[in-house]
Amino acid sequence: MQTNAIHTGGVRAVTFALALLAALSATYWFLKSTQPHSVSIAASQASSVLAPLDPQAVARALGGGKAVPAISAGSANPGRPPFVLLGVLAEGAHGGAALMSVDGKPAKPYAVGASVDGNLVLQSVSGRRATLAAGVNDPAQITLELPALSK
């Protein structure tokens, strides 16, 4: 039986190319796995040097462009609470911001430690909760929670 030299050469060339690709791929992944993980180091360094929160950006992210219906000063509504929590942005253990409406005024972002009204500051935020107190280290006076998410 006679073999065709053209077909044999083509099969050899394709086999050689596939073997070369496999060897290059194995070399690439071996070299990649032995290098130090520079991405995790950069991520940990970047997280330690975070820029301070921009209140206007927080307001936009939490929907701060939407106005809360205002209540006139003469008509006190005893059923409506003076503080309405509209959004929370928790950042680490002691950082973050809350989007709140105070006394029916349009919602504004407040960073942790910022004065909410004359005698209360935003003490902390976590999850879907914001805590108000007389000072950052004082006991909590008011705890606001976002309503439960509807499914």
Secondary structure, DSSP 8 states (H G I E B T S, - for coil): ----HHHHHHHHHHHHHHHHHHHHHHHHHHHHHHS--HHHHHHHHHHHS-----HHHHHHHTTTTS------TTS--TTS-SEEEEEEEEETTTEEEEEEEETT---EEEETT-EEETTEEEEEEETTEEEEESSTTS-EEEEEE------
